[in-house]
Amino acid sequence: MDVTRAKSIIVSADHIKVYLDDEPVWIESVDSGTQTATVHLQNGSDETRTVNLEQLRENKHAPIDD
């Protein structure tokens, strides 16, 4: 996922499904400089992770961009 798309998902009024591997996540913030996002796992926990944007996808089964 690119920075522009990730930022647009954050401000969107729509619920846009985003996945980290097979886990649904909410994008909490995006760092353009490091190309990372802080995400909140939607698995019932309070766990957050900072991940590379390239690890995120809107379609659960989309291939990872190399």
Distance bins in CASP14 RR format, pairs under 12 A and 6 or more apart:
PFRMAT RR
TARGET T0000
AUTHOR 0000-0000-0000
RMODE 2
METHOD distances of the structure
MODEL  1
1 7 0 0 0 0 0 1 0 0 0 0 0
1 8 0 0 0 0 0 1 0 0 0 0 0
1 9 0 0 0 0 1 0 0 0 0 0 0
1 10 0 0 0 0 0 1 0 0 0 0 0
1 16 0 0 0 0 0 1 0 0 0 0 0
1 18 1 0 0 1 0 0 0 0 0 0 0
1 19 0 0 0 0 1 0 0 0 0 0 0
1 20 0 0 0 0 0 1 0 0 0 0 0
1 25 0 0 0 0 0 1 0 0 0 0 0
1 27 0 0 0 0 1 0 0 0 0 0 0
1 30 0 0 0 0 1 0 0 0 0 0 0
1 35 0 0 0 0 1 0 0 0 0 0 0
1 36 0 0 0 0 0 1 0 0 0 0 0
1 37 0 0 0 0 1 0 0 0 0 0 0
1 39 0 0 0 0 0 1 0 0 0 0 0
1 51 0 0 0 0 0 1 0 0 0 0 0
1 52 0 0 0 0 1 0 0 0 0 0 0
1 53 1 0 1 0 0 0 0 0 0 0 0
1 54 1 0 0 1 0 0 0 0 0 0 0
1 55 0 0 0 0 1 0 0 0 0 0 0
1 56 1 0 1 0 0 0 0 0 0 0 0
1 57 1 0 0 1 0 0 0 0 0 0 0
1 58 1 0 0 1 0 0 0 0 0 0 0
1 59 0 0 0 0 0 1 0 0 0 0 0
1 62 0 0 0 0 1 0 0 0 0 0 0
1 64 0 0 0 0 0 1 0 0 0 0 0
1 65 0 0 0 0 1 0 0 0 0 0 0
2 8 0 0 0 0 1 0 0 0 0 0 0
2 9 0 0 0 0 0 1 0 0 0 0 0
2 30 0 0 0 0 1 0 0 0 0 0 0
2 32 0 0 0 0 0 1 0 0 0 0 0
2 35 0 0 0 0 1 0 0 0 0 0 0
2 37 0 0 0 0 0 1 0 0 0 0 0
2 52 0 0 0 0 0 1 0 0 0 0 0
2 53 1 0 0 1 0 0 0 0 0 0 0
2 54 0 0 0 0 1 0 0 0 0 0 0
2 56 0 0 0 0 1 0 0 0 0 0 0
2 57 0 0 0 0 0 1 0 0 0 0 0
2 58 0 0 0 0 0 1 0 0 0 0 0
2 65 0 0 0 0 1 0 0 0 0 0 0
3 9 0 0 0 0 0 1 0 0 0 0 0
3 10 0 0 0 0 0 1 0 0 0 0 0
3 27 0 0 0 0 0 1 0 0 0 0 0
3 29 0 0 0 0 0 1 0 0 0 0 0
3 30 1 0 0 1 0 0 0 0 0 0 0
3 31 0 0 0 0 1 0 0 0 0 0 0
3 32 1 0 1 0 0 0 0 0 0 0 0
3 33 0 0 0 0 1 0 0 0 0 0 0
3 34 0 0 0 0 0 1 0 0 0 0 0
3 35 1 0 0 1 0 0 0 0 0 0 0
3 36 0 0 0 0 1 0 0 0 0 0 0
3 37 0 0 0 0 1 0 0 0 0 0 0
3 52 0 0 0 0 0 1 0 0 0 0 0
3 53 1 0 0 1 0 0 0 0 0 0 0
3 54 0 0 0 0 0 1 0 0 0 0 0
3 56 0 0 0 0 0 1 0 0 0 0 0
4 10 0 0 0 0 0 1 0 0 0 0 0
4 11 0 0 0 0 0 1 0 0 0 0 0
4 30 0 0 0 0 1 0 0 0 0 0 0
4 32 0 0 0 0 1 0 0 0 0 0 0
4 35 0 0 0 0 0 1 0 0 0 0 0
4 53 0 0 0 0 0 1 0 0 0 0 0
5 11 0 0 0 0 0 1 0 0 0 0 0
5 12 0 0 0 0 0 1 0 0 0 0 0
5 16 0 0 0 0 1 0 0 0 0 0 0
5 18 0 0 0 0 1 0 0 0 0 0 0
5 27 0 0 0 0 1 0 0 0 0 0 0
5 30 0 0 0 0 1 0 0 0 0 0 0
5 37 0 0 0 0 0 1 0 0 0 0 0
5 53 0 0 0 0 1 0 0 0 0 0 0
5 54 0 0 0 0 0 1 0 0 0 0 0
5 56 0 0 0 0 1 0 0 0 0 0 0
5 57 0 0 0 0 0 1 0 0 0 0 0
5 58 0 0 0 0 1 0 0 0 0 0 0
5 65 0 0 0 0 0 1 0 0 0 0 0
6 12 0 0 0 0 0 1 0 0 0 0 0
6 16 0 0 0 0 0 1 0 0 0 0 0
6 18 0 0 0 0 1 0 0 0 0 0 0
6 20 0 0 0 0 0 1 0 0 0 0 0
6 25 0 0 0 0 0 1 0 0 0 0 0
6 26 0 0 0 0 0 1 0 0 0 0 0
6 27 1 0 1 0 0 0 0 0 0 0 0
6 28 0 0 0 0 0 1 0 0 0 0 0
6 29 0 0 0 0 1 0 0 0 0 0 0
6 30 1 0 1 0 0 0 0 0 0 0 0
6 31 0 0 0 0 1 0 0 0 0 0 0
6 32 0 0 0 0 1 0 0 0 0 0 0
6 35 0 0 0 0 1 0 0 0 0 0 0
6 36 0 0 0 0 1 0 0 0 0 0 0
6 37 1 0 1 0 0 0 0 0 0 0 0
6 38 0 0 0 0 0 1 0 0 0 0 0
6 39 0 0 0 0 1 0 0 0 0 0 0
6 51 0 0 0 0 0 1 0 0 0 0 0
6 52 0 0 0 0 0 1 0 0 0 0 0
6 53 1 0 1 0 0 0 0 0 0 0 0
6 54 0 0 0 0 0 1 0 0 0 0 0
6 55 0 0 0 0 0 1 0 0 0 0 0
6 56 1 0 0 1 0 0 0 0 0 0 0
6 57 0 0 0 0 0 1 0 0 0 0 0
6 58 0 0 0 0 0 1 0 0 0 0 0
7 16 0 0 0 0 0 1 0 0 0 0 0
7 27 0 0 0 0 1 0 0 0 0 0 0
7 28 0 0 0 0 0 1 0 0 0 0 0
7 29 0 0 0 0 1 0 0 0 0 0 0
7 30 1 0 1 0 0 0 0 0 0 0 0
7 31 0 0 0 0 0 1 0 0 0 0 0
7 32 0 0 0 0 1 0 0 0 0 0 0
7 37 0 0 0 0 1 0 0 0 0 0 0
7 53 0 0 0 0 0 1 0 0 0 0 0
8 14 0 0 0 0 0 1 0 0 0 0 0
8 16 0 0 0 0 1 0 0 0 0 0 0
8 18 0 0 0 0 0 1 0 0 0 0 0
8 27 0 0 0 0 0 1 0 0 0 0 0
8 30 0 0 0 0 1 0 0 0 0 0 0
8 58 0 0 0 0 0 1 0 0 0 0 0
9 15 0 0 0 0 1 0 0 0 0 0 0
9 16 1 0 1 0 0 0 0 0 0 0 0
9 17 0 0 0 0 1 0 0 0 0 0 0
9 18 1 0 0 1 0 0 0 0 0 0 0
9 19 0 0 0 0 0 1 0 0 0 0 0
9 25 0 0 0 0 0 1 0 0 0 0 0
9 26 0 0 0 0 1 0 0 0 0 0 0
9 27 1 0 1 0 0 0 0 0 0 0 0
9 28 0 0 0 0 0 1 0 0 0 0 0
9 29 0 0 0 0 0 1 0 0 0 0 0
9 30 0 0 0 0 1 0 0 0 0 0 0
9 37 0 0 0 0 1 0 0 0 0 0 0
9 39 0 0 0 0 0 1 0 0 0 0 0
9 53 0 0 0 0 0 1 0 0 0 0 0
9 56 0 0 0 0 1 0 0 0 0 0 0
9 57 0 0 0 0 0 1 0 0 0 0 0
9 58 1 0 0 1 0 0 0 0 0 0 0
10 16 0 0 0 0 1 0 0 0 0 0 0
10 18 0 0 0 0 0 1 0 0 0 0 0
10 25 0 0 0 0 0 1 0 0 0 0 0
10 26 0 0 0 0 1 0 0 0 0 0 0
10 27 1 0 1 0 0 0 0 0 0 0 0
10 28 1 0 0 1 0 0 0 0 0 0 0
10 29 1 0 0 1 0 0 0 0 0 0 0
10 30 1 0 0 1 0 0 0 0 0 0 0
10 37 0 0 0 0 1 0 0 0 0 0 0
10 38 0 0 0 0 0 1 0 0 0 0 0
10 39 0 0 0 0 0 1 0 0 0 0 0
10 40 0 0 0 0 0 1 0 0 0 0 0
10 56 0 0 0 0 0 1 0 0 0 0 0
11 27 0 0 0 0 0 1 0 0 0 0 0
11 29 0 0 0 0 0 1 0 0 0 0 0
11 30 0 0 0 0 0 1 0 0 0 0 0
12 18 0 0 0 0 0 1 0 0 0 0 0
12 26 0 0 0 0 0 1 0 0 0 0 0
12 27 0 0 0 0 0 1 0 0 0 0 0
12 58 0 0 0 0 0 1 0 0 0 0 0
14 58 0 0 0 0 0 1 0 0 0 0 0
15 24 0 0 0 0 0 1 0 0 0 0 0
15 26 0 0 0 0 1 0 0 0 0 0 0
15 27 0 0 0 0 0 1 0 0 0 0 0
15 42 0 0 0 0 0 1 0 0 0 0 0
15 58 0 0 0 0 0 1 0 0 0 0 0
16 24 0 0 0 0 0 1 0 0 0 0 0
16 25 0 0 0 0 0 1 0 0 0 0 0
16 26 0 0 0 0 1 0 0 0 0 0 0
16 27 0 0 0 0 1 0 0 0 0 0 0
16 56 0 0 0 0 0 1 0 0 0 0 0
16 57 0 0 0 0 0 1 0 0 0 0 0
16 58 1 0 0 1 0 0 0 0 0 0 0
16 59 0 0 0 0 0 1 0 0 0 0 0
17 23 0 0 0 0 0 1 0 0 0 0 0
17 24 1 0 0 1 0 0 0 0 0 0 0
17 25 0 0 0 0 1 0 0 0 0 0 0
17 26 0 0 0 0 0 1 0 0 0 0 0
17 27 0 0 0 0 0 1 0 0 0 0 0
17 42 0 0 0 0 1 0 0 0 0 0 0
17 56 0 0 0 0 0 1 0 0 0 0 0
17 57 0 0 0 0 1 0 0 0 0 0 0
17 58 1 0 0 1 0 0 0 0 0 0 0
17 59 0 0 0 0 1 0 0 0 0 0 0
17 60 1 0 0 1 0 0 0 0 0 0 0
17 61 0 0 0 0 0 1 0 0 0 0 0
17 62 0 0 0 0 0 1 0 0 0 0 0
18 24 1 0 0 1 0 0 0 0 0 0 0
18 25 1 0 1 0 0 0 0 0 0 0 0
18 26 1 0 0 1 0 0 0 0 0 0 0
18 27 1 0 1 0 0 0 0 0 0 0 0
18 28 0 0 0 0 0 1 0 0 0 0 0
18 30 0 0 0 0 0 1 0 0 0 0 0
18 37 0 0 0 0 1 0 0 0 0 0 0
18 39 1 0 0 1 0 0 0 0 0 0 0
18 40 0 0 0 0 0 1 0 0 0 0 0
18 41 0 0 0 0 0 1 0 0 0 0 0
18 42 0 0 0 0 1 0 0 0 0 0 0
18 51 0 0 0 0 0 1 0 0 0 0 0
18 53 0 0 0 0 0 1 0 0 0 0 0
18 55 0 0 0 0 0 1 0 0 0 0 0
18 56 1 0 1 0 0 0 0 0 0 0 0
18 57 1 0 0 1 0 0 0 0 0 0 0
18 58 1 0 1 0 0 0 0 0 0 0 0
18 59 0 0 0 0 1 0 0 0 0 0 0
18 60 0 0 0 0 1 0 0 0 0 0 0
18 62 0 0 0 0 0 1 0 0 0 0 0
19 25 1 0 0 1 0 0 0 0 0 0 0
19 26 0 0 0 0 0 1 0 0 0 0 0
19 27 0 0 0 0 0 1 0 0 0 0 0
19 39 0 0 0 0 1 0 0 0 0 0 0
19 41 0 0 0 0 0 1 0 0 0 0 0
19 42 0 0 0 0 1 0 0 0 0 0 0
19 43 0 0 0 0 0 1 0 0 0 0 0
19 51 0 0 0 0 0 1 0 0 0 0 0
19 55 0 0 0 0 1 0 0 0 0 0 0
19 56 1 0 0 1 0 0 0 0 0 0 0
19 57 1 0 1 0 0 0 0 0 0 0 0
19 58 1 0 0 1 0 0 0 0 0 0 0
19 59 1 0 0 1 0 0 0 0 0 0 0
19 60 1 0 1 0 0 0 0 0 0 0 0
19 61 0 0 0 0 1 0 0 0 0 0 0
19 62 0 0 0 0 1 0 0 0 0 0 0
19 64 0 0 0 0 0 1 0 0 0 0 0
20 26 0 0 0 0 0 1 0 0 0 0 0
20 27 0 0 0 0 1 0 0 0 0 0 0
20 36 0 0 0 0 0 1 0 0 0 0 0
20 37 0 0 0 0 1 0 0 0 0 0 0
20 38 0 0 0 0 0 1 0 0 0 0 0
20 39 1 0 1 0 0 0 0 0 0 0 0
20 40 0 0 0 0 0 1 0 0 0 0 0
20 41 1 0 0 1 0 0 0 0 0 0 0
20 42 0 0 0 0 1 0 0 0 0 0 0
20 43 0 0 0 0 0 1 0 0 0 0 0
20 47 0 0 0 0 0 1 0 0 0 0 0
20 48 0 0 0 0 0 1 0 0 0 0 0
20 49 1 0 0 1 0 0 0 0 0 0 0
20 50 0 0 0 0 0 1 0 0 0 0 0
20 51 1 0 1 0 0 0 0 0 0 0 0
20 52 0 0 0 0 0 1 0 0 0 0 0
20 53 0 0 0 0 0 1 0 0 0 0 0
20 54 0 0 0 0 0 1 0 0 0 0 0
20 55 1 0 1 0 0 0 0 0 0 0 0
20 56 1 0 1 0 0 0 0 0 0 0 0
20 57 0 0 0 0 1 0 0 0 0 0 0
20 58 0 0 0 0 0 1 0 0 0 0 0
20 60 0 0 0 0 0 1 0 0 0 0 0
20 64 0 0 0 0 0 1 0 0 0 0 0
21 39 0 0 0 0 0 1 0 0 0 0 0
21 41 0 0 0 0 0 1 0 0 0 0 0
21 43 0 0 0 0 0 1 0 0 0 0 0
21 49 0 0 0 0 0 1 0 0 0 0 0
21 51 0 0 0 0 1 0 0 0 0 0 0
21 55 1 0 0 1 0 0 0 0 0 0 0
21 56 0 0 0 0 1 0 0 0 0 0 0
21 57 0 0 0 0 1 0 0 0 0 0 0
21 60 0 0 0 0 1 0 0 0 0 0 0
21 61 0 0 0 0 0 1 0 0 0 0 0
21 62 0 0 0 0 0 1 0 0 0 0 0
21 64 0 0 0 0 1 0 0 0 0 0 0
22 41 0 0 0 0 0 1 0 0 0 0 0
22 42 0 0 0 0 0 1 0 0 0 0 0
22 43 0 0 0 0 0 1 0 0 0 0 0
22 55 0 0 0 0 0 1 0 0 0 0 0
22 57 0 0 0 0 0 1 0 0 0 0 0
22 59 0 0 0 0 0 1 0 0 0 0 0
22 60 1 0 0 1 0 0 0 0 0 0 0
22 61 0 0 0 0 1 0 0 0 0 0 0
22 62 0 0 0 0 0 1 0 0 0 0 0
23 39 0 0 0 0 1 0 0 0 0 0 0
23 40 0 0 0 0 0 1 0 0 0 0 0
23 41 1 0 1 0 0 0 0 0 0 0 0
23 42 1 0 0 1 0 0 0 0 0 0 0
23 43 1 0 0 1 0 0 0 0 0 0 0
23 44 0 0 0 0 0 1 0 0 0 0 0
23 45 0 0 0 0 0 1 0 0 0 0 0
23 47 0 0 0 0 1 0 0 0 0 0 0
23 49 0 0 0 0 1 0 0 0 0 0 0
23 51 0 0 0 0 0 1 0 0 0 0 0
23 55 0 0 0 0 0 1 0 0 0 0 0
23 56 0 0 0 0 0 1 0 0 0 0 0
23 57 0 0 0 0 0 1 0 0 0 0 0
23 60 0 0 0 0 1 0 0 0 0 0 0
24 39 0 0 0 0 1 0 0 0 0 0 0
24 40 0 0 0 0 1 0 0 0 0 0 0
24 41 1 0 0 1 0 0 0 0 0 0 0
24 42 1 0 1 0 0 0 0 0 0 0 0
24 43 1 0 0 1 0 0 0 0 0 0 0
24 44 0 0 0 0 0 1 0 0 0 0 0
24 56 0 0 0 0 0 1 0 0 0 0 0
24 57 0 0 0 0 0 1 0 0 0 0 0
24 58 0 0 0 0 0 1 0 0 0 0 0
24 59 0 0 0 0 0 1 0 0 0 0 0
24 60 0 0 0 0 1 0 0 0 0 0 0
25 37 0 0 0 0 1 0 0 0 0 0 0
25 38 0 0 0 0 1 0 0 0 0 0 0
25 39 1 0 1 0 0 0 0 0 0 0 0
25 40 1 0 0 1 0 0 0 0 0 0 0
25 41 1 0 1 0 0 0 0 0 0 0 0
25 42 1 0 0 1 0 0 0 0 0 0 0
25 43 0 0 0 0 1 0 0 0 0 0 0
25 44 0 0 0 0 0 1 0 0 0 0 0
25 45 0 0 0 0 0 1 0 0 0 0 0
25 47 0 0 0 0 1 0 0 0 0 0 0
25 48 0 0 0 0 1 0 0 0 0 0 0
25 49 0 0 0 0 1 0 0 0 0 0 0
25 50 0 0 0 0 0 1 0 0 0 0 0
25 51 0 0 0 0 1 0 0 0 0 0 0
25 55 0 0 0 0 1 0 0 0 0 0 0
25 56 1 0 0 1 0 0 0 0 0 0 0
25 57 0 0 0 0 0 1 0 0 0 0 0
25 58 0 0 0 0 0 1 0 0 0 0 0
25 60 0 0 0 0 0 1 0 0 0 0 0
26 37 0 0 0 0 0 1 0 0 0 0 0
26 38 0 0 0 0 1 0 0 0 0 0 0
26 39 1 0 0 1 0 0 0 0 0 0 0
26 40 1 0 1 0 0 0 0 0 0 0 0
26 41 0 0 0 0 1 0 0 0 0 0 0
26 42 1 0 0 1 0 0 0 0 0 0 0
26 43 0 0 0 0 0 1 0 0 0 0 0
26 44 0 0 0 0 0 1 0 0 0 0 0
26 46 0 0 0 0 0 1 0 0 0 0 0
26 47 0 0 0 0 0 1 0 0 0 0 0
26 48 0 0 0 0 1 0 0 0 0 0 0
26 49 0 0 0 0 0 1 0 0 0 0 0
26 56 0 0 0 0 0 1 0 0 0 0 0
27 36 0 0 0 0 0 1 0 0 0 0 0
27 37 1 0 1 0 0 0 0 0 0 0 0
27 38 1 0 0 1 0 0 0 0 0 0 0
27 39 1 0 1 0 0 0 0 0 0 0 0
27 40 0 0 0 0 1 0 0 0 0 0 0
27 41 0 0 0 0 0 1 0 0 0 0 0
27 42 0 0 0 0 0 1 0 0 0 0 0
27 48 0 0 0 0 0 1 0 0 0 0 0
27 49 0 0 0 0 0 1 0 0 0 0 0
27 50 0 0 0 0 0 1 0 0 0 0 0
27 51 0 0 0 0 1 0 0 0 0 0 0
27 53 0 0 0 0 1 0 0 0 0 0 0
27 55 0 0 0 0 0 1 0 0 0 0 0
27 56 1 0 0 1 0 0 0 0 0 0 0
27 57 0 0 0 0 0 1 0 0 0 0 0
27 58 0 0 0 0 0 1 0 0 0 0 0
28 36 0 0 0 0 0 1 0 0 0 0 0
28 37 1 0 0 1 0 0 0 0 0 0 0
28 38 1 0 1 0 0 0 0 0 0 0 0
28 39 1 0 0 1 0 0 0 0 0 0 0
28 40 1 0 1 0 0 0 0 0 0 0 0
28 41 0 0 0 0 0 1 0 0 0 0 0
28 42 0 0 0 0 0 1 0 0 0 0 0
28 46 0 0 0 0 0 1 0 0 0 0 0
28 47 0 0 0 0 0 1 0 0 0 0 0
28 48 1 0 0 1 0 0 0 0 0 0 0
28 49 0 0 0 0 1 0 0 0 0 0 0
28 50 0 0 0 0 1 0 0 0 0 0 0
28 51 0 0 0 0 0 1 0 0 0 0 0
29 36 0 0 0 0 1 0 0 0 0 0 0
29 37 1 0 0 1 0 0 0 0 0 0 0
29 38 1 0 1 0 0 0 0 0 0 0 0
29 39 0 0 0 0 1 0 0 0 0 0 0
29 40 0 0 0 0 0 1 0 0 0 0 0
29 48 0 0 0 0 1 0 0 0 0 0 0
29 49 0 0 0 0 0 1 0 0 0 0 0
29 50 0 0 0 0 1 0 0 0 0 0 0
29 51 0 0 0 0 0 1 0 0 0 0 0
29 53 0 0 0 0 0 1 0 0 0 0 0
30 36 1 0 0 1 0 0 0 0 0 0 0
30 37 1 0 1 0 0 0 0 0 0 0 0
30 38 1 0 0 1 0 0 0 0 0 0 0
30 39 0 0 0 0 1 0 0 0 0 0 0
30 50 0 0 0 0 0 1 0 0 0 0 0
30 51 0 0 0 0 0 1 0 0 0 0 0
30 52 0 0 0 0 0 1 0 0 0 0 0
30 53 1 0 0 1 0 0 0 0 0 0 0
30 56 0 0 0 0 1 0 0 0 0 0 0
31 37 1 0 0 1 0 0 0 0 0 0 0
31 38 1 0 0 1 0 0 0 0 0 0 0
31 39 0 0 0 0 0 1 0 0 0 0 0
31 50 0 0 0 0 1 0 0 0 0 0 0
31 51 0 0 0 0 0 1 0 0 0 0 0
31 52 0 0 0 0 0 1 0 0 0 0 0
31 53 0 0 0 0 1 0 0 0 0 0 0
32 53 0 0 0 0 1 0 0 0 0 0 0
33 52 0 0 0 0 0 1 0 0 0 0 0
33 53 0 0 0 0 0 1 0 0 0 0 0
34 50 0 0 0 0 1 0 0 0 0 0 0
34 51 0 0 0 0 0 1 0 0 0 0 0
34 52 0 0 0 0 1 0 0 0 0 0 0
34 53 0 0 0 0 1 0 0 0 0 0 0
34 54 0 0 0 0 0 1 0 0 0 0 0
35 50 0 0 0 0 0 1 0 0 0 0 0
35 51 0 0 0 0 0 1 0 0 0 0 0
35 52 1 0 0 1 0 0 0 0 0 0 0
35 53 1 0 1 0 0 0 0 0 0 0 0
35 54 1 0 0 1 0 0 0 0 0 0 0
35 55 0 0 0 0 0 1 0 0 0 0 0
35 56 0 0 0 0 0 1 0 0 0 0 0
35 65 0 0 0 0 0 1 0 0 0 0 0
36 49 0 0 0 0 1 0 0 0 0 0 0
36 50 1 0 1 0 0 0 0 0 0 0 0
36 51 1 0 0 1 0 0 0 0 0 0 0
36 52 1 0 1 0 0 0 0 0 0 0 0
36 53 1 0 0 1 0 0 0 0 0 0 0
36 54 0 0 0 0 1 0 0 0 0 0 0
36 55 0 0 0 0 1 0 0 0 0 0 0
36 56 0 0 0 0 1 0 0 0 0 0 0
37 48 0 0 0 0 0 1 0 0 0 0 0
37 49 0 0 0 0 1 0 0 0 0 0 0
37 50 1 0 0 1 0 0 0 0 0 0 0
37 51 1 0 0 1 0 0 0 0 0 0 0
37 52 0 0 0 0 1 0 0 0 0 0 0
37 53 1 0 1 0 0 0 0 0 0 0 0
37 54 0 0 0 0 0 1 0 0 0 0 0
37 55 0 0 0 0 1 0 0 0 0 0 0
37 56 1 0 0 1 0 0 0 0 0 0 0
37 57 0 0 0 0 0 1 0 0 0 0 0
38 47 0 0 0 0 0 1 0 0 0 0 0
38 48 1 0 1 0 0 0 0 0 0 0 0
38 49 1 0 0 1 0 0 0 0 0 0 0
38 50 1 0 1 0 0 0 0 0 0 0 0
38 51 0 0 0 0 1 0 0 0 0 0 0
38 52 0 0 0 0 0 1 0 0 0 0 0
38 53 0 0 0 0 0 1 0 0 0 0 0
38 56 0 0 0 0 0 1 0 0 0 0 0
39 47 0 0 0 0 1 0 0 0 0 0 0
39 48 1 0 0 1 0 0 0 0 0 0 0
39 49 1 0 1 0 0 0 0 0 0 0 0
39 50 1 0 0 1 0 0 0 0 0 0 0
39 51 1 0 0 1 0 0 0 0 0 0 0
39 52 0 0 0 0 0 1 0 0 0 0 0
39 53 0 0 0 0 0 1 0 0 0 0 0
39 55 0 0 0 0 1 0 0 0 0 0 0
39 56 1 0 0 1 0 0 0 0 0 0 0
39 57 0 0 0 0 0 1 0 0 0 0 0
40 46 1 0 0 1 0 0 0 0 0 0 0
40 47 1 0 0 1 0 0 0 0 0 0 0
40 48 1 0 1 0 0 0 0 0 0 0 0
40 49 0 0 0 0 1 0 0 0 0 0 0
40 50 0 0 0 0 0 1 0 0 0 0 0
40 51 0 0 0 0 0 1 0 0 0 0 0
41 47 1 0 1 0 0 0 0 0 0 0 0
41 48 1 0 0 1 0 0 0 0 0 0 0
41 49 1 0 0 1 0 0 0 0 0 0 0
41 51 0 0 0 0 0 1 0 0 0 0 0
42 48 0 0 0 0 0 1 0 0 0 0 0
43 49 0 0 0 0 0 1 0 0 0 0 0
49 55 0 0 0 0 1 0 0 0 0 0 0
49 56 0 0 0 0 0 1 0 0 0 0 0
50 56 0 0 0 0 0 1 0 0 0 0 0
51 57 0 0 0 0 0 1 0 0 0 0 0
52 64 0 0 0 0 0 1 0 0 0 0 0
52 65 0 0 0 0 0 1 0 0 0 0 0
53 64 0 0 0 0 0 1 0 0 0 0 0
53 65 0 0 0 0 1 0 0 0 0 0 0
54 62 0 0 0 0 0 1 0 0 0 0 0
54 63 0 0 0 0 0 1 0 0 0 0 0
54 64 1 0 0 1 0 0 0 0 0 0 0
54 65 1 0 1 0 0 0 0 0 0 0 0
54 66 0 0 0 0 1 0 0 0 0 0 0
55 62 0 0 0 0 0 1 0 0 0 0 0
55 64 1 0 0 1 0 0 0 0 0 0 0
55 65 0 0 0 0 1 0 0 0 0 0 0
55 66 0 0 0 0 0 1 0 0 0 0 0
56 62 0 0 0 0 1 0 0 0 0 0 0
56 64 0 0 0 0 1 0 0 0 0 0 0
56 65 0 0 0 0 0 1 0 0 0 0 0
57 63 0 0 0 0 1 0 0 0 0 0 0
57 64 1 0 0 1 0 0 0 0 0 0 0
57 65 0 0 0 0 1 0 0 0 0 0 0
END
